[in-house]
Every structure is written in C-alpha cells, then in structure tokens.
Amino acid sequence: MQKFTESLGIDVSKNTLDAVLHIKQLHQQFDNSAKGFRLMLKWVLKNHGITHNLLFCFEHTGWYCLELSWFLESNSLCFHCASPLHLKRSLGFRRGKSDKADSFDIARFAWINRENLSLTKAPSRILTDLQRMMSLRNQLVKHSTALKNQKHAMKTIVVKVYLDNSIQMIQQCLHYNQKQINRIEKQMQDLIVSIPEYAANYKLLRSIKGFGFVVTMQIIIHTHNFTRFDNWRQFSAYCGLAPYPFQSGTSINRRHKTHPICDKQMKSILSMSAISAIQHDPELKLYYNRRVNEGKEKMAVINIIRNKLVARAFAVVKRQTPFVELSKFAA
C-alpha cells in the first residue's frame, strides 16, 4: 500500500480550481484549463516537492473534472475522484458554503481516509464520447415521449386531427427526433466497432437474450468496458440489485432488501432487459413461471433474473465466447 505524506484537496467548478495542501494549510486558486493544471503542479512542486507521495482528491463534478483527471493520469499522479454523496456525508454538519471552504474540507477528507481511498482511473476518451452521445440520445427520447403524451392529450379535444396545425407540428418534431436518434445510434455503433476490444465485447453482449442496443451500450459505459468492477457482484451492488439484510438483536429481523442508493437508471434499464429476456429466453421464462407459481413475488423473481443477466454479461466477456443456450442441447 502506498504511503501518502500529504493530501491536496481540489474544489472543481466550471472555470476555477481551488487547491489546498492539508498539512501546510496553503490555498491557491487556478483556472480550470490546461494552463491552470500546469500552474497548479508547479505550485505543488514549489510548496511540497516530490509528488509521488501526494494524494490528489476532488469531487466528481461530471464534465468539469474530466480534463483534470486526464492531466493527472498523464503525469502519473495519484488521485481519487470522490463521490459527492460520500463526501457530503463524511463532512458532517456545516454552516455556509464557499469554494475555498470546500477545498479545505476535501483536503481534510483525503488525509483522514488516505489509507482507505482507492485510486481512480480516468475514463478513456472513447468512453467519454460514448457517454456523451448516450446522454444526448436519452434527452431526445425523453423529449419524444413528452411530445407523444401531449399529442395524445390534444387528440381528445380536436375534432379533425389531420387539419390541426399543433398536432401536425408535433408529428414533424417526432419525425425529426427519431431521425436524430437513429443518427446518433449509428455514430455510437461506428465508434465502438472501430475499437477492437470494444467491438468484441459489444458483439459478445448482444449474444445474450434480452440485451439490445441500449443495455449493451450502457453496460459498456458504466463498467468502463469491464475494467471498473472486479466481478459481476460488485456491478450488481452498484446497480442496486443486491439484497442486503436488516437485522438488529432478536426483535428486528426484516427480509432482505436492495439499497435505494444506486444507479437507478442502470437498474431501470436492466429491469426492461429482464422482462425482454423472460419473453424471448425459454429457460428464463420457465424459471420465472415456476418461481411465481411457487408463491415468490414477481419483482423478487425479476430481480433474480436481472442478476442472472449481469452474471451472464461478465461471464461471456471473461471467457470471450458468446452466450450459448444450453436448453437447446438438452436431451
């Protein structure tokens, strides 16, 4: 385990970086740009010296901290990108807020937890591009859904639908949105096919019943092409699929439940994937019907199938062989 003798807390905003050396209690502000990163590194070298025993720590702020992550990684510097929720709950009760105060808190958080924090690996630019395009696709789909609902509501009060200008305009927007969704999906497929290791995993995942374009892309993005998690159980817990006990003493012993703090978008996508798999995979369909007939709750069975699908995804990638339906070869 690497020994750190100092921590640098960085509060990242759109335009600036507030940096604090915890032990020396020094604060300095820099621009959130390539020039600002270089000036920050010079400031650190001047006030601390060597950087191999220094832990950089900052809060995950979406797109604003990506360039900083790539800079630190390109310079072989140790850094931890902290979860905003983990950081907030670790700081305790606070009055007021400022970027400078936040940077001191982040530096203290990094120093106290320096032996337990895992070093972060910055996502590749390919993954960032895929995530950016998937985010735009999701917004287009939400917009289309809102327009469809509005169109459906308008039809209840319009006598001649084909003559109504508002409905015609909505229909044109829906048509244009669908063209943009198809276009961005094509770009994502072209990008992922151009990288051999991504293309191989994409093809393997698509061999699993219930894995369409969206769930396959989302799993590749969220797992950083299966480098972010060591096994399927970790990813299952991240998605909120792993049930946890709730027990205290002899009087409290409730049934196991999944935790509400999770990636709810990924959980929802896997739910739709599980429903699709039940419809198209004879083995899972038989399993689902059998467990429901035994009295098991439907959502509990769907959660089991979600875990089965996640396990299959990690298995095919680990073996580098497509999924095989063993039921076809049963005697």
HELIX and SHEET records of a PDB file:
HELIX    1   1 ALA A   34  ASN A   47  1                                  14    
HELIX    2   2 GLY A   62  CYS A   65  5                                   4    
HELIX    3   3 LEU A   66  SER A   74  1                                   9    
HELIX    4   4 PRO A   84  LEU A   91  1                                   8    
HELIX    5   5 ASP A   99  ILE A  112  1                                  14    
HELIX    6   6 ARG A  125  LYS A  155  1                                  31    
HELIX    7   7 VAL A  161  LEU A  163  5                                   3    
HELIX    8   8 ASN A  165  VAL A  193  1                                  29    
HELIX    9   9 PRO A  196  ARG A  206  1                                  11    
HELIX   10  10 PHE A  213  HIS A  222  1                                  10    
HELIX   11  11 TRP A  232  TYR A  238  1                                   7    
HELIX   12  12 LYS A  264  HIS A  280  1                                  17    
HELIX   13  13 PRO A  282  ASN A  293  1                                  12    
HELIX   14  14 LYS A  298  ARG A  319  1                                  22    
HELIX   15  15 LEU A  326  PHE A  329  5                                   4    
SHEET    1   A 5 LEU A  26  ASP A  31  0                                        
SHEET    2   A 5 THR A  16  LEU A  21 -1                                        
SHEET    3   A 5 GLU A   6  VAL A  12 -1                                        
SHEET    4   A 5 LEU A  54  GLU A  59  1                                        
SHEET    5   A 5 PHE A  79  ALA A  82  1                                        
SHEET    1   B 2 PRO A 243  SER A 248  0                                        
SHEET    2   B 2 ILE A 252  THR A 258 -1                                        
END                                                                             
